[in-house]
Amino acid sequence: MNAPVLDERDLADALAREREAGRTIAFANGCFDVLHVGHIRYLQGAAKEADVLVVGVNGDESVRELKGAGRPVMNAAERAEIISAIRGVSYVTIFRERSPGRLIGDLKPDVHCKGTDYTAESVPEAEVVRGYGGRVAIVGDPKDHSTTEILKRMKAEG
């Protein structure tokens, strides 16, 4: 069964219920434009950090701002649905900003998970997380996978 894709209000309500039940919350985020094994390993690593994993998926406009023309390849609703089908993912939401900082500040997950292309010190949202008493975890495999590189390879071979 797929994890629910919720708007921020419904997600906040769901997380309140999870906390009332004594569960811990992890948060991970990304564009997830063309899913690859690095994404799976990142999300499965994040799922091990807490009882519940929330995944924030960048909205279409923020992906365009971050990745450039021609992106995203798939729209946000489709990307969110794909992420919701990954084992270990509990909830998915789509956020509009380039950074998940505001959303993290609103949801206050116990742990914010980032991929291995970061260090605990270089995570942009680390100050927000530490400000409410959360922690940052670096999860997943080495950053050997890239949607941008996959798309370049497909275009060159296309």
C-alpha positions, -999 to +999 in steps of 0.1 A: +000+000+000+013+034-009+020+061+016-005+089+015+004+121-004-009+149+019-010+187+018+009+204+046-022+208+069-032+172+067+004+161+071+007+182+103-024+166+117-011+131+108+022+138+124+005+150+156-013+117+158+021+098+152+037+118+180+008+111+203+014+074+197+050+079+207+066+076+172+096+096+161+096+115+128+123+117+101+122+140+071+139+137+038+135+158+006+144+161-030+134+167-066+132+129-074+128+138-111+141+106-126+142+080-099+175+061-096+191+037-071+208+066-052+173+079-044+162+045-031+192+041-009+188+076+005+152+071+014+157+037+028+186+050+049+164+079+061+136+054+070+160+037+095+165+070+114+130+071+130+097+053+132+080+075+105+095+089+073+081+120+057+094+129+022+091+164+009+091+165-029+100+198-046+072+214-066+076+219-104+086+255-103+113+250-076+127+221-097+129+244-127+147+270-106+171+244-091+178+222-122+171+245-152+151+244-184+135+212-194+131+201-158+113+185-142+108+156-166+077+144-146+053+167-127+052+169-090+021+148-085+036+119-105+069+122-086+051+122-053+031+091-062+063+073-072+080+082-039+049+071-020+053+036-033+088+031-019+090+008+011+098+027+043+081+060+032+052+069+056+040+102+041+047+124+012+041+161+006+049+186-021+065+219-011+068+249-034+100+266-022+135+259-034+144+249+002+125+228+026+136+250+055+102+265+062+084+232+060+110+216+084+105+245+108+068+239+107+068+201+110+098+199+134+109+163+126+131+146+151+157+141+124+163+157+091+181+134+066+203+145+038+224+125+013+261+119+013+268+149-009+265+168+024+281+167+058+262+174+090+278+209+090+270+217+054+233+208+054+215+241+045+186+235+069+208+224+099+204+256+118+166+254+116+167+217+127+191+224+156+171+255+166+141+234+177+163+206+191+163+181+162+192+164+147+207+160+112+216+126+098+236+119+066+223+088+050+224+068+017+253+056-004+281+077-019+269+103-044+277+082-075+242+087-091+227+118-107+195+124-125+213+152-145+240+127-156+214+101-165+195+126-187+227+137-204+236+101-212+201+095-225+203+126-247+238+116-260+227+081-268+192+092-280 
